[in-house]
């Protein structure tokens, strides 16, 4: 993932420009599908929009070796899994 896409997504998210933030994260993930931080942030946007299934898919794609992003993903999954089962 381009660091520029991640930074743009993060900046846009902080400005509550969720459509643009989501587009930035998705564009970056098309370049590097292994970027765990972007997946966590994308999942958070999807959760805000009520798309729990989409958020769960994004979070499940994060591998255990992703460090803190994996821990955050597991925490978010624990919160939403009862709703998507």
N, CA, C and O atoms as a Maestro MAE file, in Angstrom:
{
 s_m_m2io_version
 :::
 2.0.0
}

f_m_ct {
 s_m_title
 :::
 protein
 m_atom[340] {
  # First column is atom index #
  i_m_mmod_type
  r_m_x_coord
  r_m_y_coord
  r_m_z_coord
  i_m_residue_number
  s_m_chain_name
  s_m_pdb_residue_name
  s_m_pdb_atom_name
  i_m_atomic_number
  :::
  1 25 0.853 -1.187 0.000 1 A "UNK " " N  " 7
  2 3 0.000 0.000 0.000 1 A "UNK " " CA " 6
  3 2 0.879 1.223 0.000 1 A "UNK " " C  " 6
  4 15 1.907 1.284 0.675 1 A "UNK " " O  " 8
  5 25 0.468 2.149 -0.738 2 A "UNK " " N  " 7
  6 3 1.154 3.421 -0.738 2 A "UNK " " CA " 6
  7 2 0.934 4.116 0.609 2 A "UNK " " C  " 6
  8 15 -0.196 4.252 1.078 2 A "UNK " " O  " 8
  9 25 2.019 4.543 1.206 3 A "UNK " " N  " 7
  10 3 1.907 5.289 2.468 3 A "UNK " " CA " 6
  11 2 1.067 6.549 2.259 3 A "UNK " " C  " 6
  12 15 0.381 7.010 3.171 3 A "UNK " " O  " 8
  13 25 1.134 7.090 1.058 4 A "UNK " " N  " 7
  14 3 0.345 8.285 0.749 4 A "UNK " " CA " 6
  15 2 -1.153 7.993 0.837 4 A "UNK " " C  " 6
  16 15 -1.913 8.815 1.349 4 A "UNK " " O  " 8
  17 25 -1.583 6.830 0.342 5 A "UNK " " N  " 7
  18 3 -3.004 6.469 0.433 5 A "UNK " " CA " 6
  19 2 -3.425 6.308 1.888 5 A "UNK " " C  " 6
  20 15 -4.497 6.767 2.285 5 A "UNK " " O  " 8
  21 25 -2.580 5.656 2.681 6 A "UNK " " N  " 7
  22 3 -2.911 5.472 4.090 6 A "UNK " " CA " 6
  23 2 -3.006 6.820 4.797 6 A "UNK " " C  " 6
  24 15 -3.959 7.073 5.534 6 A "UNK " " O  " 8
  25 25 -2.025 7.678 4.574 7 A "UNK " " N  " 7
  26 3 -2.031 8.991 5.220 7 A "UNK " " CA " 6
  27 2 -3.227 9.826 4.775 7 A "UNK " " C  " 6
  28 15 -3.849 10.513 5.586 7 A "UNK " " O  " 8
  29 25 -3.546 9.765 3.485 8 A "UNK " " N  " 7
  30 3 -4.705 10.508 2.984 8 A "UNK " " CA " 6
  31 2 -5.986 9.985 3.636 8 A "UNK " " C  " 6
  32 15 -6.827 10.768 4.077 8 A "UNK " " O  " 8
  33 25 -6.128 8.666 3.694 9 A "UNK " " N  " 7
  34 3 -7.313 8.085 4.318 9 A "UNK " " CA " 6
  35 2 -7.447 8.493 5.769 9 A "UNK " " C  " 6
  36 15 -8.540 8.820 6.232 9 A "UNK " " O  " 8
  37 25 -6.337 8.476 6.486 10 A "UNK " " N  " 7
  38 3 -6.353 8.842 7.897 10 A "UNK " " CA " 6
  39 2 -6.718 10.310 8.084 10 A "UNK " " C  " 6
  40 15 -7.510 10.652 8.963 10 A "UNK " " O  " 8
  41 25 -6.140 11.173 7.257 11 A "UNK " " N  " 7
  42 3 -6.456 12.605 7.344 11 A "UNK " " CA " 6
  43 2 -7.922 12.849 7.007 11 A "UNK " " C  " 6
  44 15 -8.599 13.607 7.701 11 A "UNK " " O  " 8
  45 25 -8.413 12.219 5.956 12 A "UNK " " N  " 7
  46 3 -9.809 12.398 5.565 12 A "UNK " " CA " 6
  47 2 -10.763 11.861 6.618 12 A "UNK " " C  " 6
  48 15 -11.812 12.454 6.872 12 A "UNK " " O  " 8
  49 25 -10.404 10.741 7.230 13 A "UNK " " N  " 7
  50 3 -11.231 10.179 8.293 13 A "UNK " " CA " 6
  51 2 -11.315 11.141 9.479 13 A "UNK " " C  " 6
  52 15 -12.377 11.308 10.079 13 A "UNK " " O  " 8
  53 25 -10.196 11.765 9.806 14 A "UNK " " N  " 7
  54 3 -10.200 12.716 10.928 14 A "UNK " " CA " 6
  55 2 -11.063 13.946 10.637 14 A "UNK " " C  " 6
  56 15 -11.502 14.636 11.557 14 A "UNK " " O  " 8
  57 25 -11.300 14.212 9.356 15 A "UNK " " N  " 7
  58 3 -12.152 15.331 8.953 15 A "UNK " " CA " 6
  59 2 -13.605 14.899 8.715 15 A "UNK " " C  " 6
  60 15 -14.420 15.678 8.221 15 A "UNK " " O  " 8
  61 25 -13.921 13.633 9.077 16 A "UNK " " N  " 7
  62 3 -15.254 13.055 8.869 16 A "UNK " " CA " 6
  63 2 -15.662 13.013 7.396 16 A "UNK " " C  " 6
  64 15 -16.845 13.098 7.067 16 A "UNK " " O  " 8
  65 25 -14.685 12.883 6.531 17 A "UNK " " N  " 7
  66 3 -14.954 12.744 5.096 17 A "UNK " " CA " 6
  67 2 -14.831 11.254 4.764 17 A "UNK " " C  " 6
  68 15 -13.880 10.810 4.120 17 A "UNK " " O  " 8
  69 25 -15.825 10.508 5.229 18 A "UNK " " N  " 7
  70 3 -15.750 9.051 5.189 18 A "UNK " " CA " 6
  71 2 -15.737 8.475 3.779 18 A "UNK " " C  " 6
  72 15 -15.026 7.502 3.528 18 A "UNK " " O  " 8
  73 25 -16.496 9.042 2.856 19 A "UNK " " N  " 7
  74 3 -16.497 8.521 1.486 19 A "UNK " " CA " 6
  75 2 -15.094 8.585 0.891 19 A "UNK " " C  " 6
  76 15 -14.609 7.623 0.296 19 A "UNK " " O  " 8
  77 25 -14.458 9.731 1.064 20 A "UNK " " N  " 7
  78 3 -13.121 9.910 0.507 20 A "UNK " " CA " 6
  79 2 -12.083 9.071 1.243 20 A "UNK " " C  " 6
  80 15 -11.160 8.539 0.628 20 A "UNK " " O  " 8
  81 25 -12.235 8.955 2.564 21 A "UNK " " N  " 7
  82 3 -11.316 8.128 3.348 21 A "UNK " " CA " 6
  83 2 -11.430 6.672 2.919 21 A "UNK " " C  " 6
  84 15 -10.421 5.994 2.727 21 A "UNK " " O  " 8
  85 25 -12.650 6.199 2.770 22 A "UNK " " N  " 7
  86 3 -12.856 4.816 2.340 22 A "UNK " " CA " 6
  87 2 -12.228 4.596 0.969 22 A "UNK " " C  " 6
  88 15 -11.567 3.581 0.746 22 A "UNK " " O  " 8
  89 25 -12.425 5.525 0.061 23 A "UNK " " N  " 7
  90 3 -11.852 5.395 -1.280 23 A "UNK " " CA " 6
  91 2 -10.321 5.361 -1.222 23 A "UNK " " C  " 6
  92 15 -9.692 4.603 -1.961 23 A "UNK " " O  " 8
  93 25 -9.728 6.166 -0.361 24 A "UNK " " N  " 7
  94 3 -8.269 6.189 -0.231 24 A "UNK " " CA " 6
  95 2 -7.750 4.860 0.308 24 A "UNK " " C  " 6
  96 15 -6.771 4.321 -0.209 24 A "UNK " " O  " 8
  97 25 -8.394 4.333 1.336 25 A "UNK " " N  " 7
  98 3 -7.970 3.035 1.887 25 A "UNK " " CA " 6
  99 2 -8.145 1.924 0.857 25 A "UNK " " C  " 6
  100 15 -7.266 1.076 0.703 25 A "UNK " " O  " 8
  101 25 -9.267 1.924 0.159 26 A "UNK " " N  " 7
  102 3 -9.509 0.886 -0.838 26 A "UNK " " CA " 6
  103 2 -8.499 0.970 -1.980 26 A "UNK " " C  " 6
  104 15 -8.032 -0.059 -2.468 26 A "UNK " " O  " 8
  105 25 -8.162 2.174 -2.407 27 A "UNK " " N  " 7
  106 3 -7.160 2.333 -3.465 27 A "UNK " " CA " 6
  107 2 -5.811 1.810 -3.006 27 A "UNK " " C  " 6
  108 15 -5.118 1.125 -3.758 27 A "UNK " " O  " 8
  109 25 -5.438 2.127 -1.787 28 A "UNK " " N  " 7
  110 3 -4.173 1.640 -1.255 28 A "UNK " " CA " 6
  111 2 -4.153 0.128 -1.117 28 A "UNK " " C  " 6
  112 15 -3.135 -0.510 -1.386 28 A "UNK " " O  " 8
  113 25 -5.275 -0.450 -0.699 29 A "UNK " " N  " 7
  114 3 -5.346 -1.904 -0.547 29 A "UNK " " CA " 6
  115 2 -5.300 -2.620 -1.892 29 A "UNK " " C  " 6
  116 15 -4.882 -3.776 -1.961 29 A "UNK " " O  " 8
  117 25 -5.724 -1.952 -2.955 30 A "UNK " " N  " 7
  118 3 -5.570 -2.546 -4.289 30 A "UNK " " CA " 6
  119 2 -4.091 -2.642 -4.662 30 A "UNK " " C  " 6
  120 15 -3.691 -3.534 -5.410 30 A "UNK " " O  " 8
  121 25 -3.286 -1.722 -4.140 31 A "UNK " " N  " 7
  122 3 -1.837 -1.755 -4.388 31 A "UNK " " CA " 6
  123 2 -1.131 -2.753 -3.485 31 A "UNK " " C  " 6
  124 15 -0.170 -3.399 -3.904 31 A "UNK " " O  " 8
  125 25 -1.597 -2.884 -2.254 32 A "UNK " " N  " 7
  126 3 -0.976 -3.781 -1.277 32 A "UNK " " CA " 6
  127 2 -2.062 -4.303 -0.344 32 A "UNK " " C  " 6
  128 15 -2.431 -3.646 0.630 32 A "UNK " " O  " 8
  129 25 -2.562 -5.477 -0.653 33 A "UNK " " N  " 7
  130 3 -3.692 -6.027 0.110 33 A "UNK " " CA " 6
  131 2 -3.301 -6.479 1.515 33 A "UNK " " C  " 6
  132 15 -4.170 -6.865 2.296 33 A "UNK " " O  " 8
  133 25 -2.017 -6.439 1.852 34 A "UNK " " N  " 7
  134 3 -1.563 -6.885 3.169 34 A "UNK " " CA " 6
  135 2 -1.465 -5.756 4.203 34 A "UNK " " C  " 6
  136 15 -1.051 -6.004 5.336 34 A "UNK " " O  " 8
  137 25 -1.828 -4.549 3.847 35 A "UNK " " N  " 7
  138 3 -1.693 -3.415 4.767 35 A "UNK " " CA " 6
  139 2 -2.762 -3.489 5.857 35 A "UNK " " C  " 6
  140 15 -3.914 -3.109 5.650 35 A "UNK " " O  " 8
  141 25 -2.348 -3.986 7.017 36 A "UNK " " N  " 7
  142 3 -3.285 -4.245 8.114 36 A "UNK " " CA " 6
  143 2 -3.882 -2.966 8.691 36 A "UNK " " C  " 6
  144 15 -5.066 -2.937 9.028 36 A "UNK " " O  " 8
  145 25 -3.083 -1.911 8.810 37 A "UNK " " N  " 7
  146 3 -3.613 -0.664 9.398 37 A "UNK " " CA " 6
  147 2 -4.766 -0.128 8.564 37 A "UNK " " C  " 6
  148 15 -5.767 0.339 9.109 37 A "UNK " " O  " 8
  149 25 -4.629 -0.192 7.252 38 A "UNK " " N  " 7
  150 3 -5.690 0.294 6.374 38 A "UNK " " CA " 6
  151 2 -6.939 -0.569 6.511 38 A "UNK " " C  " 6
  152 15 -8.058 -0.058 6.467 38 A "UNK " " O  " 8
  153 25 -6.749 -1.879 6.676 39 A "UNK " " N  " 7
  154 3 -7.898 -2.770 6.849 39 A "UNK " " CA " 6
  155 2 -8.662 -2.446 8.133 39 A "UNK " " C  " 6
  156 15 -9.893 -2.444 8.140 39 A "UNK " " O  " 8
  157 25 -7.934 -2.171 9.218 40 A "UNK " " N  " 7
  158 3 -8.591 -1.804 10.476 40 A "UNK " " CA " 6
  159 2 -9.378 -0.507 10.299 40 A "UNK " " C  " 6
  160 15 -10.533 -0.417 10.716 40 A "UNK " " O  " 8
  161 25 -8.761 0.484 9.689 41 A "UNK " " N  " 7
  162 3 -9.445 1.772 9.508 41 A "UNK " " CA " 6
  163 2 -10.635 1.638 8.566 41 A "UNK " " C  " 6
  164 15 -11.682 2.241 8.798 41 A "UNK " " O  " 8
  165 25 -10.480 0.851 7.507 42 A "UNK " " N  " 7
  166 3 -11.594 0.605 6.598 42 A "UNK " " CA " 6
  167 2 -12.729 -0.090 7.344 42 A "UNK " " C  " 6
  168 15 -13.897 0.258 7.167 42 A "UNK " " O  " 8
  169 25 -12.391 -1.058 8.167 43 A "UNK " " N  " 7
  170 3 -13.419 -1.755 8.957 43 A "UNK " " CA " 6
  171 2 -14.152 -0.787 9.872 43 A "UNK " " C  " 6
  172 15 -15.365 -0.897 10.045 43 A "UNK " " O  " 8
  173 25 -13.434 0.152 10.455 44 A "UNK " " N  " 7
  174 3 -14.084 1.126 11.334 44 A "UNK " " CA " 6
  175 2 -15.062 2.000 10.554 44 A "UNK " " C  " 6
  176 15 -16.136 2.331 11.057 44 A "UNK " " O  " 8
  177 25 -14.698 2.372 9.339 45 A "UNK " " N  " 7
  178 3 -15.623 3.137 8.496 45 A "UNK " " CA " 6
  179 2 -16.858 2.293 8.192 45 A "UNK " " C  " 6
  180 15 -17.986 2.775 8.289 45 A "UNK " " O  " 8
  181 25 -16.639 1.044 7.828 46 A "UNK " " N  " 7
  182 3 -17.769 0.162 7.519 46 A "UNK " " CA " 6
  183 2 -18.678 -0.019 8.727 46 A "UNK " " C  " 6
  184 15 -19.900 -0.067 8.589 46 A "UNK " " O  " 8
  185 25 -18.080 -0.118 9.911 47 A "UNK " " N  " 7
  186 3 -18.894 -0.224 11.129 47 A "UNK " " CA " 6
  187 2 -19.732 1.026 11.350 47 A "UNK " " C  " 6
  188 15 -20.907 0.936 11.706 47 A "UNK " " O  " 8
  189 25 -19.135 2.179 11.141 48 A "UNK " " N  " 7
  190 3 -19.881 3.438 11.292 48 A "UNK " " CA " 6
  191 2 -21.062 3.501 10.331 48 A "UNK " " C  " 6
  192 15 -22.076 4.135 10.619 48 A "UNK " " O  " 8
  193 25 -20.920 2.842 9.200 49 A "UNK " " N  " 7
  194 3 -21.983 2.823 8.190 49 A "UNK " " CA " 6
  195 2 -22.966 1.677 8.400 49 A "UNK " " C  " 6
  196 15 -23.926 1.528 7.643 49 A "UNK " " O  " 8
  197 25 -22.725 0.874 9.420 50 A "UNK " " N  " 7
  198 3 -23.634 -0.219 9.715 50 A "UNK " " CA " 6
  199 2 -23.360 -1.500 8.944 50 A "UNK " " C  " 6
  200 15 -24.163 -2.431 8.995 50 A "UNK " " O  " 8
  201 25 -22.242 -1.567 8.232 51 A "UNK " " N  " 7
  202 3 -21.886 -2.748 7.440 51 A "UNK " " CA " 6
  203 2 -20.999 -3.677 8.268 51 A "UNK " " C  " 6
  204 15 -19.788 -3.750 8.062 51 A "UNK " " O  " 8
  205 25 -21.625 -4.381 9.205 52 A "UNK " " N  " 7
  206 3 -20.863 -5.257 10.100 52 A "UNK " " CA " 6
  207 2 -20.250 -6.437 9.363 52 A "UNK " " C  " 6
  208 15 -19.144 -6.864 9.695 52 A "UNK " " O  " 8
  209 25 -20.944 -6.965 8.376 53 A "UNK " " N  " 7
  210 3 -20.406 -8.094 7.615 53 A "UNK " " CA " 6
  211 2 -19.172 -7.666 6.820 53 A "UNK " " C  " 6
  212 15 -18.182 -8.395 6.766 53 A "UNK " " O  " 8
  213 25 -19.234 -6.498 6.210 54 A "UNK " " N  " 7
  214 3 -18.082 -5.989 5.463 54 A "UNK " " CA " 6
  215 2 -16.901 -5.716 6.372 54 A "UNK " " C  " 6
  216 15 -15.755 -5.996 6.022 54 A "UNK " " O  " 8
  217 25 -17.189 -5.169 7.539 55 A "UNK " " N  " 7
  218 3 -16.130 -4.905 8.513 55 A "UNK " " CA " 6
  219 2 -15.488 -6.209 8.962 55 A "UNK " " C  " 6
  220 15 -14.265 -6.295 9.076 55 A "UNK " " O  " 8
  221 25 -16.299 -7.211 9.213 56 A "UNK " " N  " 7
  222 3 -15.764 -8.509 9.645 56 A "UNK " " CA " 6
  223 2 -14.884 -9.117 8.567 56 A "UNK " " C  " 6
  224 15 -13.843 -9.697 8.878 56 A "UNK " " O  " 8
  225 25 -15.283 -8.995 7.295 57 A "UNK " " N  " 7
  226 3 -14.448 -9.515 6.202 57 A "UNK " " CA " 6
  227 2 -13.098 -8.812 6.170 57 A "UNK " " C  " 6
  228 15 -12.063 -9.457 6.004 57 A "UNK " " O  " 8
  229 25 -13.106 -7.501 6.329 58 A "UNK " " N  " 7
  230 3 -11.848 -6.740 6.313 58 A "UNK " " CA " 6
  231 2 -10.959 -7.151 7.478 58 A "UNK " " C  " 6
  232 15 -9.748 -7.300 7.313 58 A "UNK " " O  " 8
  233 25 -11.540 -7.332 8.631 59 A "UNK " " N  " 7
  234 3 -10.765 -7.670 9.828 59 A "UNK " " CA " 6
  235 2 -10.230 -9.095 9.783 59 A "UNK " " C  " 6
  236 15 -9.117 -9.358 10.241 59 A "UNK " " O  " 8
  237 25 -11.014 -10.008 9.236 60 A "UNK " " N  " 7
  238 3 -10.572 -11.407 9.162 60 A "UNK " " CA " 6
  239 2 -9.388 -11.580 8.213 60 A "UNK " " C  " 6
  240 15 -8.663 -12.571 8.301 60 A "UNK " " O  " 8
  241 25 -9.191 -10.639 7.322 61 A "UNK " " N  " 7
  242 3 -8.086 -10.721 6.361 61 A "UNK " " CA " 6
  243 2 -6.746 -10.315 6.970 61 A "UNK " " C  " 6
  244 15 -5.710 -10.434 6.316 61 A "UNK " " O  " 8
  245 25 -6.757 -9.842 8.200 62 A "UNK " " N  " 7
  246 3 -5.523 -9.393 8.853 62 A "UNK " " CA " 6
  247 2 -4.841 -10.594 9.498 62 A "UNK " " C  " 6
  248 15 -5.434 -11.255 10.350 62 A "UNK " " O  " 8
  249 25 -3.597 -10.886 9.101 63 A "UNK " " N  " 7
  250 3 -2.900 -12.063 9.639 63 A "UNK " " CA " 6
  251 2 -2.365 -11.831 11.052 63 A "UNK " " C  " 6
  252 15 -2.154 -10.688 11.457 63 A "UNK " " O  " 8
  253 25 -2.148 -12.906 11.798 64 A "UNK " " N  " 7
  254 3 -1.648 -12.794 13.177 64 A "UNK " " CA " 6
  255 2 -0.301 -12.081 13.298 64 A "UNK " " C  " 6
  256 15 -0.001 -11.508 14.346 64 A "UNK " " O  " 8
  257 25 0.501 -12.108 12.257 65 A "UNK " " N  " 7
  258 3 1.812 -11.456 12.349 65 A "UNK " " CA " 6
  259 2 1.750 -9.951 12.091 65 A "UNK " " C  " 6
  260 15 2.789 -9.311 11.928 65 A "UNK " " O  " 8
  261 25 0.548 -9.380 12.054 66 A "UNK " " N  " 7
  262 3 0.385 -7.947 11.799 66 A "UNK " " CA " 6
  263 2 0.562 -7.094 13.053 66 A "UNK " " C  " 6
  264 15 0.357 -5.881 13.007 66 A "UNK " " O  " 8
  265 25 0.935 -7.707 14.159 67 A "UNK " " N  " 7
  266 3 1.226 -6.954 15.377 67 A "UNK " " CA " 6
  267 2 0.023 -6.265 15.966 67 A "UNK " " C  " 6
  268 15 -1.037 -6.876 16.100 67 A "UNK " " O  " 8
  269 25 0.169 -4.980 16.327 68 A "UNK " " N  " 7
  270 3 -0.917 -4.249 16.978 68 A "UNK " " CA " 6
  271 2 -2.200 -4.183 16.146 68 A "UNK " " C  " 6
  272 15 -3.296 -4.155 16.705 68 A "UNK " " O  " 8
  273 25 -2.073 -4.160 14.835 69 A "UNK " " N  " 7
  274 3 -3.269 -4.123 13.992 69 A "UNK " " CA " 6
  275 2 -4.074 -5.413 14.155 69 A "UNK " " C  " 6
  276 15 -5.304 -5.382 14.140 69 A "UNK " " O  " 8
  277 25 -3.386 -6.540 14.309 70 A "UNK " " N  " 7
  278 3 -4.076 -7.817 14.514 70 A "UNK " " CA " 6
  279 2 -4.820 -7.812 15.856 70 A "UNK " " C  " 6
  280 15 -5.959 -8.269 15.947 70 A "UNK " " O  " 8
  281 25 -4.165 -7.294 16.879 71 A "UNK " " N  " 7
  282 3 -4.797 -7.221 18.194 71 A "UNK " " CA " 6
  283 2 -6.054 -6.350 18.120 71 A "UNK " " C  " 6
  284 15 -7.098 -6.716 18.658 71 A "UNK " " O  " 8
  285 25 -5.951 -5.207 17.458 72 A "UNK " " N  " 7
  286 3 -7.108 -4.310 17.305 72 A "UNK " " CA " 6
  287 2 -8.207 -4.996 16.495 72 A "UNK " " C  " 6
  288 15 -9.389 -4.876 16.819 72 A "UNK " " O  " 8
  289 25 -7.815 -5.712 15.445 73 A "UNK " " N  " 7
  290 3 -8.790 -6.416 14.620 73 A "UNK " " CA " 6
  291 2 -9.546 -7.455 15.438 73 A "UNK " " C  " 6
  292 15 -10.765 -7.577 15.316 73 A "UNK " " O  " 8
  293 25 -8.831 -8.201 16.267 74 A "UNK " " N  " 7
  294 3 -9.472 -9.224 17.081 74 A "UNK " " CA " 6
  295 2 -10.434 -8.608 18.091 74 A "UNK " " C  " 6
  296 15 -11.496 -9.164 18.371 74 A "UNK " " O  " 8
  297 25 -10.056 -7.462 18.630 75 A "UNK " " N  " 7
  298 3 -10.928 -6.766 19.571 75 A "UNK " " CA " 6
  299 2 -12.213 -6.310 18.887 75 A "UNK " " C  " 6
  300 15 -13.308 -6.483 19.423 75 A "UNK " " O  " 8
  301 25 -12.070 -5.727 17.704 76 A "UNK " " N  " 7
  302 3 -13.255 -5.287 16.962 76 A "UNK " " CA " 6
  303 2 -14.117 -6.476 16.562 76 A "UNK " " C  " 6
  304 15 -15.343 -6.414 16.649 76 A "UNK " " O  " 8
  305 25 -13.484 -7.553 16.126 77 A "UNK " " N  " 7
  306 3 -14.245 -8.749 15.747 77 A "UNK " " CA " 6
  307 2 -15.041 -9.299 16.922 77 A "UNK " " C  " 6
  308 15 -16.191 -9.707 16.760 77 A "UNK " " O  " 8
  309 25 -14.437 -9.310 18.094 78 A "UNK " " N  " 7
  310 3 -15.142 -9.813 19.279 78 A "UNK " " CA " 6
  311 2 -16.401 -8.997 19.553 78 A "UNK " " C  " 6
  312 15 -17.406 -9.527 20.030 78 A "UNK " " O  " 8
  313 25 -16.336 -7.711 19.249 79 A "UNK " " N  " 7
  314 3 -17.490 -6.842 19.469 79 A "UNK " " CA " 6
  315 2 -18.592 -7.066 18.437 79 A "UNK " " C  " 6
  316 15 -19.773 -6.933 18.757 79 A "UNK " " O  " 8
  317 25 -18.219 -7.405 17.198 80 A "UNK " " N  " 7
  318 3 -19.228 -7.456 16.145 80 A "UNK " " CA " 6
  319 2 -19.640 -8.867 15.734 80 A "UNK " " C  " 6
  320 15 -20.680 -9.030 15.095 80 A "UNK " " O  " 8
  321 25 -18.868 -9.883 16.075 81 A "UNK " " N  " 7
  322 3 -19.194 -11.235 15.606 81 A "UNK " " CA " 6
  323 2 -20.583 -11.699 16.004 81 A "UNK " " C  " 6
  324 15 -21.254 -12.309 15.172 81 A "UNK " " O  " 8
  325 25 -21.059 -11.456 17.213 82 A "UNK " " N  " 7
  326 3 -22.427 -11.904 17.508 82 A "UNK " " CA " 6
  327 2 -23.461 -11.315 16.554 82 A "UNK " " C  " 6
  328 15 -24.500 -11.928 16.307 82 A "UNK " " O  " 8
  329 25 -23.180 -10.129 16.020 83 A "UNK " " N  " 7
  330 3 -24.144 -9.476 15.122 83 A "UNK " " CA " 6
  331 2 -24.103 -10.027 13.703 83 A "UNK " " C  " 6
  332 15 -25.077 -9.884 12.964 83 A "UNK " " O  " 8
  333 25 -22.992 -10.655 13.305 84 A "UNK " " N  " 7
  334 3 -22.899 -11.136 11.925 84 A "UNK " " CA " 6
  335 2 -23.042 -12.645 11.810 84 A "UNK " " C  " 6
  336 15 -22.926 -13.190 10.713 84 A "UNK " " O  " 8
  337 25 -23.285 -13.311 12.887 85 A "UNK " " N  " 7
  338 3 -23.472 -14.774 12.824 85 A "UNK " " CA " 6
  339 2 -24.878 -15.126 12.460 85 A "UNK " " C  " 6
  340 15 -25.213 -16.306 12.362 85 A "UNK " " O  " 8
  :::
 }
 m_bond[339] {
  # First column is bond index #
  i_m_from
  i_m_to
  i_m_order
  :::
  1 1 2 1
  2 2 3 1
  3 3 4 2
  4 3 5 1
  5 5 6 1
  6 6 7 1
  7 7 8 2
  8 7 9 1
  9 9 10 1
  10 10 11 1
  11 11 12 2
  12 11 13 1
  13 13 14 1
  14 14 15 1
  15 15 16 2
  16 15 17 1
  17 17 18 1
  18 18 19 1
  19 19 20 2
  20 19 21 1
  21 21 22 1
  22 22 23 1
  23 23 24 2
  24 23 25 1
  25 25 26 1
  26 26 27 1
  27 27 28 2
  28 27 29 1
  29 29 30 1
  30 30 31 1
  31 31 32 2
  32 31 33 1
  33 33 34 1
  34 34 35 1
  35 35 36 2
  36 35 37 1
  37 37 38 1
  38 38 39 1
  39 39 40 2
  40 39 41 1
  41 41 42 1
  42 42 43 1
  43 43 44 2
  44 43 45 1
  45 45 46 1
  46 46 47 1
  47 47 48 2
  48 47 49 1
  49 49 50 1
  50 50 51 1
  51 51 52 2
  52 51 53 1
  53 53 54 1
  54 54 55 1
  55 55 56 2
  56 55 57 1
  57 57 58 1
  58 58 59 1
  59 59 60 2
  60 59 61 1
  61 61 62 1
  62 62 63 1
  63 63 64 2
  64 63 65 1
  65 65 66 1
  66 66 67 1
  67 67 68 2
  68 67 69 1
  69 69 70 1
  70 70 71 1
  71 71 72 2
  72 71 73 1
  73 73 74 1
  74 74 75 1
  75 75 76 2
  76 75 77 1
  77 77 78 1
  78 78 79 1
  79 79 80 2
  80 79 81 1
  81 81 82 1
  82 82 83 1
  83 83 84 2
  84 83 85 1
  85 85 86 1
  86 86 87 1
  87 87 88 2
  88 87 89 1
  89 89 90 1
  90 90 91 1
  91 91 92 2
  92 91 93 1
  93 93 94 1
  94 94 95 1
  95 95 96 2
  96 95 97 1
  97 97 98 1
  98 98 99 1
  99 99 100 2
  100 99 101 1
  101 101 102 1
  102 102 103 1
  103 103 104 2
  104 103 105 1
  105 105 106 1
  106 106 107 1
  107 107 108 2
  108 107 109 1
  109 109 110 1
  110 110 111 1
  111 111 112 2
  112 111 113 1
  113 113 114 1
  114 114 115 1
  115 115 116 2
  116 115 117 1
  117 117 118 1
  118 118 119 1
  119 119 120 2
  120 119 121 1
  121 121 122 1
  122 122 123 1
  123 123 124 2
  124 123 125 1
  125 125 126 1
  126 126 127 1
  127 127 128 2
  128 127 129 1
  129 129 130 1
  130 130 131 1
  131 131 132 2
  132 131 133 1
  133 133 134 1
  134 134 135 1
  135 135 136 2
  136 135 137 1
  137 137 138 1
  138 138 139 1
  139 139 140 2
  140 139 141 1
  141 141 142 1
  142 142 143 1
  143 143 144 2
  144 143 145 1
  145 145 146 1
  146 146 147 1
  147 147 148 2
  148 147 149 1
  149 149 150 1
  150 150 151 1
  151 151 152 2
  152 151 153 1
  153 153 154 1
  154 154 155 1
  155 155 156 2
  156 155 157 1
  157 157 158 1
  158 158 159 1
  159 159 160 2
  160 159 161 1
  161 161 162 1
  162 162 163 1
  163 163 164 2
  164 163 165 1
  165 165 166 1
  166 166 167 1
  167 167 168 2
  168 167 169 1
  169 169 170 1
  170 170 171 1
  171 171 172 2
  172 171 173 1
  173 173 174 1
  174 174 175 1
  175 175 176 2
  176 175 177 1
  177 177 178 1
  178 178 179 1
  179 179 180 2
  180 179 181 1
  181 181 182 1
  182 182 183 1
  183 183 184 2
  184 183 185 1
  185 185 186 1
  186 186 187 1
  187 187 188 2
  188 187 189 1
  189 189 190 1
  190 190 191 1
  191 191 192 2
  192 191 193 1
  193 193 194 1
  194 194 195 1
  195 195 196 2
  196 195 197 1
  197 197 198 1
  198 198 199 1
  199 199 200 2
  200 199 201 1
  201 201 202 1
  202 202 203 1
  203 203 204 2
  204 203 205 1
  205 205 206 1
  206 206 207 1
  207 207 208 2
  208 207 209 1
  209 209 210 1
  210 210 211 1
  211 211 212 2
  212 211 213 1
  213 213 214 1
  214 214 215 1
  215 215 216 2
  216 215 217 1
  217 217 218 1
  218 218 219 1
  219 219 220 2
  220 219 221 1
  221 221 222 1
  222 222 223 1
  223 223 224 2
  224 223 225 1
  225 225 226 1
  226 226 227 1
  227 227 228 2
  228 227 229 1
  229 229 230 1
  230 230 231 1
  231 231 232 2
  232 231 233 1
  233 233 234 1
  234 234 235 1
  235 235 236 2
  236 235 237 1
  237 237 238 1
  238 238 239 1
  239 239 240 2
  240 239 241 1
  241 241 242 1
  242 242 243 1
  243 243 244 2
  244 243 245 1
  245 245 246 1
  246 246 247 1
  247 247 248 2
  248 247 249 1
  249 249 250 1
  250 250 251 1
  251 251 252 2
  252 251 253 1
  253 253 254 1
  254 254 255 1
  255 255 256 2
  256 255 257 1
  257 257 258 1
  258 258 259 1
  259 259 260 2
  260 259 261 1
  261 261 262 1
  262 262 263 1
  263 263 264 2
  264 263 265 1
  265 265 266 1
  266 266 267 1
  267 267 268 2
  268 267 269 1
  269 269 270 1
  270 270 271 1
  271 271 272 2
  272 271 273 1
  273 273 274 1
  274 274 275 1
  275 275 276 2
  276 275 277 1
  277 277 278 1
  278 278 279 1
  279 279 280 2
  280 279 281 1
  281 281 282 1
  282 282 283 1
  283 283 284 2
  284 283 285 1
  285 285 286 1
  286 286 287 1
  287 287 288 2
  288 287 289 1
  289 289 290 1
  290 290 291 1
  291 291 292 2
  292 291 293 1
  293 293 294 1
  294 294 295 1
  295 295 296 2
  296 295 297 1
  297 297 298 1
  298 298 299 1
  299 299 300 2
  300 299 301 1
  301 301 302 1
  302 302 303 1
  303 303 304 2
  304 303 305 1
  305 305 306 1
  306 306 307 1
  307 307 308 2
  308 307 309 1
  309 309 310 1
  310 310 311 1
  311 311 312 2
  312 311 313 1
  313 313 314 1
  314 314 315 1
  315 315 316 2
  316 315 317 1
  317 317 318 1
  318 318 319 1
  319 319 320 2
  320 319 321 1
  321 321 322 1
  322 322 323 1
  323 323 324 2
  324 323 325 1
  325 325 326 1
  326 326 327 1
  327 327 328 2
  328 327 329 1
  329 329 330 1
  330 330 331 1
  331 331 332 2
  332 331 333 1
  333 333 334 1
  334 334 335 1
  335 335 336 2
  336 335 337 1
  337 337 338 1
  338 338 339 1
  339 339 340 2
  :::
 }
}
